[in-house]
Amino acid sequence: MTHKLIIAGTIALATAFAAPAMANDVSIEQYGIGNAAGGGQTGIANKLGVFQDGAFNKTLTQQFGIGNTAATGQVGNNNNADTWQQGIGNAAGVGQFGDDHNAILTQDGAGNVAAGVQVGNGCDANVTQAGAGNVSAFVQTCP
């Protein structure tokens, strides 16, 4: 239940901004020690939300274009998530629970959606989308 609440909260956080239409939005919350979040936005109406709880989690998000949304939620230790978006109206989100997970989501195009959840320890995911209207989702449980 807690995992569902964290994922829902992360997605809501990434999409519930009330800024002017031309603005880019960034929201970051971190709890624990040694967590790092960074990235950059070029364009308009891009949104990025990050939630990390634990130790030594890292996330990097780069957005180029218009109306892209990225959300990352990580609970545990030593998790890494990178999101790269270029184009218009792409959406990406990853939730990682446990330790030592890696996720890379790359989108180049318009209207693509990528989402995933990794649970346990040591999962790796790499999703690349190019073009328009692609949808992908993954769920992994690792020992």
C-alpha positions, 0 to 999 in steps of 0.5 A: 500500500505504501508503494502505491501511495508513493507512486501516486504521490510522485505522479501527482506531484509531477503533474499538479503544477499551477504555473504559467503556461510558458514556465518549466516546473521542477519539484524535488523532495529528498529524505535520508543521506547522500541523495542527489537530484539534477538535470536541466530543462530547455523549452516550455511547459516541461515538468519534473518531479522527484521524490527520494527516501533513503541513502545515496539515491541519484536521479538525473532528468534532461528535458528539451521541447514542449510539454514533457513530464518526468517523475521519479520516486525512489525508496531504498539505497543506491538507486539510479534513475536517468530520464532523457526527453526530447520532443513534445508531450512525452511522459516518463515515470519510474518508481524503484523500491529496494537497493541497487536499481538502475533505470534509464528512460529515453524518449525522442518524439511526440506523445510517448509514454514510458513507465516502470516499477522495480522492486527488490535488489539489483534490477536494471531497465533501459527503455528507448522510444523514438517516434510518436505515440509509443507506450511502454511499461515494465515491472520487475522484481529482483532478488 
